[in-house]
């Protein structure tokens, strides 16, 4: 992952982590305390779900749940990978053929596509876990 960072943005791990924290803060800045409390409960569970079930099943679960909390966390993940992630080019290459789908389905199809390299999939999963660790920290402290 460090090689990937050096190739794309010359970001250190610390500055990339700060970029994630800043992104999450931006995503939650307009939420009230009640919304944050509900989101915090779900945000605490998602990293473990990714570790045990995999990123694709966790994303499918969030997509199918259709609650305000699951949709907000889903949006945080999807928007990160579409706009901020060092892996957005890898995902875009795969999802070009899926461009007529909704954004969330495009991401899910990209990470489950047979063209997805397993090493990239694992790195994306680890990045999602790191992002969600920030979500969990910041949802519970705002």
C-alpha positions as CSV (number, residue, x, y, z in Angstrom):
1,X,0.0,0.0,0.0
2,X,2.9,2.4,0.7
3,X,4.2,1.8,-2.9
4,X,0.7,2.7,-4.2
5,X,0.7,5.9,-2.2
6,X,4.1,6.9,-3.4
7,X,3.1,6.2,-7.0
8,X,-0.1,8.3,-6.8
9,X,0.3,11.2,-4.4
10,X,3.6,10.9,-2.5
11,X,1.4,10.7,0.6
12,X,2.9,9.3,3.8
13,X,0.8,6.9,5.7
14,X,0.2,9.6,8.4
15,X,-1.0,12.2,5.9
16,X,-3.2,9.7,4.1
17,X,-4.8,8.9,7.5
18,X,-5.3,12.6,8.2
19,X,-6.9,12.8,4.7
20,X,-9.3,10.1,5.8
21,X,-10.1,11.8,9.1
22,X,-10.7,15.1,7.4
23,X,-13.1,13.4,4.9
24,X,-15.1,11.7,7.7
25,X,-15.3,14.9,9.6
26,X,-16.7,16.6,6.5
27,X,-19.3,13.8,6.1
28,X,-20.6,14.1,9.6
29,X,-20.4,17.8,10.3
30,X,-24.1,18.4,9.7
31,X,-25.4,15.5,11.7
32,X,-27.2,16.0,15.0
33,X,-26.3,14.2,18.2
34,X,-29.2,11.7,17.9
35,X,-28.2,10.7,14.3
36,X,-24.5,10.3,15.5
37,X,-25.6,8.0,18.3
38,X,-27.4,5.7,15.9
39,X,-24.6,5.8,13.4
40,X,-22.0,5.1,16.1
41,X,-23.7,1.8,17.0
42,X,-23.6,0.5,13.4
43,X,-20.1,2.0,12.7
44,X,-18.7,-0.1,15.6
45,X,-19.8,-3.3,13.9
46,X,-18.8,-2.7,10.3
47,X,-15.0,-3.2,10.5
48,X,-15.5,-6.6,12.2
49,X,-18.1,-7.5,9.5
50,X,-15.5,-6.7,6.8
51,X,-12.9,-8.8,8.5
52,X,-15.2,-11.8,9.0
53,X,-17.4,-11.6,6.0
54,X,-15.4,-9.7,3.4
55,X,-15.9,-6.2,2.0
56,X,-18.3,-7.3,-0.8
57,X,-20.7,-9.1,1.6
58,X,-20.6,-6.2,4.0
59,X,-21.3,-3.6,1.2
60,X,-24.2,-5.8,0.0
61,X,-25.5,-6.0,3.6
62,X,-25.4,-2.2,4.0
63,X,-27.0,-1.7,0.6
64,X,-29.9,-4.1,1.4
65,X,-30.6,-2.9,4.9
66,X,-32.0,0.5,3.7
67,X,-32.0,2.3,7.0
68,X,-30.8,5.9,7.4
69,X,-27.8,4.7,9.4
70,X,-26.7,2.0,6.9
71,X,-27.3,4.3,3.9
72,X,-25.1,7.1,5.5
73,X,-22.2,4.7,6.3
74,X,-22.7,3.1,2.8
75,X,-22.4,6.6,1.3
76,X,-19.3,7.4,3.3
77,X,-17.6,4.3,1.9
78,X,-18.8,4.7,-1.7
79,X,-17.9,8.4,-1.9
80,X,-14.5,7.8,-0.4
81,X,-13.6,5.1,-3.0
82,X,-15.0,7.1,-5.9
83,X,-13.4,10.4,-5.0
84,X,-10.6,10.1,-2.5
85,X,-9.1,6.7,-2.4
86,X,-5.7,5.8,-3.9
87,X,-7.5,2.9,-5.5
88,X,-10.1,4.9,-7.4
89,X,-8.3,4.4,-10.7
90,X,-8.2,0.6,-10.2
91,X,-11.9,0.6,-9.5
92,X,-12.7,2.9,-12.4
93,X,-10.9,0.6,-14.9
94,X,-13.1,-2.3,-13.8
95,X,-16.4,-0.3,-13.5
96,X,-16.2,1.5,-16.9
97,X,-18.2,-1.4,-18.4
98,X,-20.7,-1.0,-15.6
99,X,-21.3,2.8,-16.1
100,X,-25.0,2.6,-16.6
101,X,-25.6,1.2,-13.0
102,X,-26.3,3.2,-9.9
103,X,-23.1,4.3,-8.1
104,X,-23.5,1.9,-5.3
105,X,-24.1,-1.1,-7.6
106,X,-21.2,-0.1,-9.7
107,X,-18.9,-0.2,-6.7
108,X,-20.2,-3.5,-5.6
109,X,-19.9,-5.0,-9.1
110,X,-16.4,-3.6,-9.4
111,X,-15.2,-5.3,-6.2
112,X,-16.8,-8.6,-7.0
113,X,-15.8,-8.6,-10.7
114,X,-13.5,-11.5,-11.8
115,X,-11.0,-8.9,-13.2
116,X,-10.4,-7.6,-9.6
117,X,-7.0,-8.6,-8.5
118,X,-7.1,-10.3,-5.1
119,X,-4.2,-8.2,-3.8
120,X,-6.1,-5.0,-4.8
121,X,-9.3,-6.4,-3.2
122,X,-7.5,-7.0,0.1
123,X,-5.9,-3.6,0.0
124,X,-9.3,-2.0,-0.7
125,X,-10.7,-4.0,2.2
126,X,-8.0,-2.8,4.5
127,X,-8.5,0.7,3.4
128,X,-12.2,0.4,4.1
129,X,-11.5,-0.9,7.6
130,X,-9.1,2.0,8.2
131,X,-11.7,4.5,6.9
132,X,-14.4,2.9,9.1
133,X,-12.1,3.1,12.1
134,X,-12.1,6.9,11.6
135,X,-15.9,6.8,11.2
136,X,-16.2,4.9,14.5
137,X,-13.8,7.2,16.3
138,X,-15.3,10.4,15.0
139,X,-19.0,9.4,15.3
140,X,-18.5,8.7,19.0
141,X,-16.6,11.9,19.8
142,X,-18.4,14.6,17.9
